[in-house]
Amino acid sequence: MTIHHFRVLGTFATLLLTAGCAQLRAANASPAPMEGKLSASLQQAEREVISSRFGVADRVLVDFAEGHPNTPEAVETAYWRALFMLDPANQTASRRDAVAMLDSYLNAPIAVMHRGSATTLRRIAAALDRPAPVAAVNPPSAAPAPRAEPKPDTKADDKSHDEEVQRLKEELAKANAELERIKKRVAQPNP
């Protein structure tokens, strides 16, 4: 994994973390008592993450989900657990753990609130698992090596890589816009 991968993942995770806890229902819906409980658990988990106590943060969310089984709020904890698992500073979980958690979240039998950002996070985690391209090193020789023409599939690979990078940038921009919208909505006082 390259520094660039860590920076992309770190930047995206930081953006999501700074967005704060989004409300689980539409702004015009009346708040359910469960939302306050989830919000309190998420706030506690975020405090633990900020203090680099990822295992404690995960346990807070697991306890909430186990205490409120078969609720939409319990399903939402999977999204947040996966997000915290993707933090490069998290030594208690792997990207594979996060991908499995995101798959569980995305395959939930109910509508999930963070489908777009969860899908993007899953793609980013999968992209980070791909091996980085290795530069070929030619051993020194007495005569210069003949210049090899690039293979046609190399150009296609470069193009598909560039397209994937561009697509991920666009998804990140969309996710950032959504986070800004959520920040604004969360910052507005409820009537």
N, C-alpha and C positions, 0 to 999 in steps of 0.2 A: 504494500500500500504506500502510496506516495504522499508527500506533504500536501500536495494539491487535494487529494482525496480527503485528508483530515480537515483541511481548511473548508472545503465545500460542505462536508457533513457538519463540522463545527459551526459554520456560519448559519446553516439551515436550522440546526438544533437551537442555536442561540436565538434566532428570530422567532422560532415557535415558543421557546420558553419565555421570552420577553412579552409575548402577546398576552400572557396571563391565562387565567381560566375563562374559557368561553361559556356562556350560558348554554344549557343543553336544550332549551326550547326556544322557539321564536320569541322575539322581543315583545310581541303583543300578547303572548300566552300568559296566563296567570302562573306564577311559580309554584311548583309542587314542593312539598316538604322534603322530598328526597334530594332535590337540587342543592339545598343548603348543606346537607350532609356530604354530598359528593364534593361540593366546593370546598368545604372545610378539609376534607381528606386530601384533595388536590393541593391546597395551599400548604398543608403540612408536608406532603411529598415534595413539593417544590423547595421548601425550606431545607429539607434533607439533601436534595440534589445540589442546591447551592453550596451546602456544607460538604459536598462530596461523599455523602453517606447514601450511596445508591441502593445498597441492600436494604437499608431501613426504609427508604422511599418506596421501594418495590413492595416491601412487607405491608406498608400502610395501605397501598392500593389493593393488594391481595386480600387483606383483612376486610376492606370495604366490600369488595366483590363477593367474598364468601358470606359476609353479613347481610347482603342484599341480593341473593341469587335470583336469576331470571328477571332482572330489571334492565331497562335500557342503560341506566347509570352504571350498573356492574359491567356491561359490555364496553362502555366508554373507557373504563379503567384500562382495558387492554391497549387502547391507543396510546395512552399516557405512559404505560409501562414500557411499550415498545420504543417510544420517543426517548425515554430516559436510558434505555438499553443501548441506543445508538450513540449516546454521548461518548466521545473518544476517551474521556477521563474515567468512564465506568469500567472498572476492572472486575465486576461481579457478573457481567453478562457479555455475550458475544453478539456480533451482527447476525449470526444464524439464529440466536434466541430471539432477536428483535424481528427478523423476517418471519419466524414461526408465529410470533405474537401478532404481527400485522396480518398474516394470513388468517389467523383465527378471527381477528377483528373484522376483516373484509368479508369473511364468509359467515358472519353472524346471521341468524335467521330474521333479524330485525333491521330496519333502516338505521344506519350509523351516521353520526353527525360529521365526522371527519374523513369521509370516503376519499375525497380528492387528495388531501394532504397525506393520508395514510398510503394511498397508491403511489404518490410521489416519493415518500420516504422509503417504501419498499423497493422502488426502482433504483433509488440512490444507493441503498444498501446492496442490492444485487450488482450494480455497476462497480461498487468498491471491491466486491469480491472477485471481479475479473482481474486477471493478471495484467500488470502494467507492461506496455511494450518494452522490449529489451533492445537496446542499440547493439548492432553487430560491431564487433571489434575485429579488425584485420590485424593479424600478427605482422610485425615488421619483416620485410624481406629485402633482398638486394635489388630486385627489380620491382617497379610499381605494379601493383595488381591491375589487370585489365578492368576497365570500368564496366560494371554490369548494368544493364538496363533494368529499371524497376519492372517487376512483374505486374501484369495488368490487375491481378487480384489485390495487390498491395494498394494501388490507387483506390480500388473499390472499398477496401478495408478502411483506408484513411477517410474516404468520403462518408462511409457509414458511421465511423467514429465521430466525425465532425457533425453529422446530422444528429447523432445521439446526444452529443454535448449541447447542441443548439436546442434540441427538444427539452433536455433537462433544464437549461437556462430559462426557457419559456415557462415550464412548469413551476420553477422556483419563483419567477416573477409573478405568476398567478397566485401561488401560495402566499407570497409576500403581500399582494394586494388583499387577499382574503384575511390575512392576519391584521392588516391595518384596519379593515372593516370591522373585524371582531374587537380590536382594541377600542375603537371609537364607540362601538355598541356597549361594551363592558364599562367604559368610562362614564357613560351617560347614567345619571341617577334614575332609579326606577320611581315612577309616580306613586 
